């Protein structure tokens, strides 16, 4: 599974320079006093407030002609079609882009297991503590993180894009209106950027409304409504902990242990396959 933490090369007008990417496409900062490689060149056009992020606009300026097919996996390529830095990955035609929070972040997480079990390579964008509205203090919510470059989308056209989340929105008290608006903005962005990809959403893992699921159950249901309005397949996981007797496989109040990740991965993989979202 390829992470955006690989070594990257930023391709800009007239120059190419090398830098390390941190988790989810965040450039690492050199240690104090050590300096570090400088990257210069024309900046990508900034999105206006409220504009669908990452859809971008055609880049302006004299961009050096670079064949992205010759770049190594992990390289950052300034996409001339939208002026945004995107990550070169191997086998884009068999890659699922996964956007999510701490439920998806671990290498062996249940969403990643589900996608890998269907035969996809997985490229993850996201970070623990984030969501449609929620941020973790250093990484913005899904929309802001993408707009300001906290993480980068893959270059090319993956066949499947999956959005998972909502738990941190529930925890941080985001309103229905905020969650729905940002979810719709993200959906619009991804449909514009990857028009040929299948798009799916996975809701907010929890215990269900009848078993003390509280706000997490409400957010799961809300996201299902948003997905339906946009014609997107949705997997509700808002009651899976109790429905499938998995509460004893929690590592803490909301995250699974290894056995729980394995069990949920198999369940989610089956649901995604049933929705026709396997590689085809």
Secondary structure, 3 states (H helix, E strand, C coil): CEECCCEEEEEECCEEEEEEECHHHCECCCCCCCCCCCCCCCCCCCCCCCCCCCCCCCCCCCCCCCCHHHCCCCCEEEECCCCEEEECCCCHHHEEEEEECHHHHCCCCHHHHHHHHCCCEEEEEECCCCCCCCCCCCCCCHHHHHHHCCCCCECCCCCEEEEECCHHHHHCCCCHHHHHHHHHHHHHHHHHHCCCCEEEEECCCCCCHHHCCHHHHHHHHHHHHHHHHCCCEEECCCCHHHHCCCHHHECCCCCECHHHHHHHHHHHHHHHHHCCCCCC
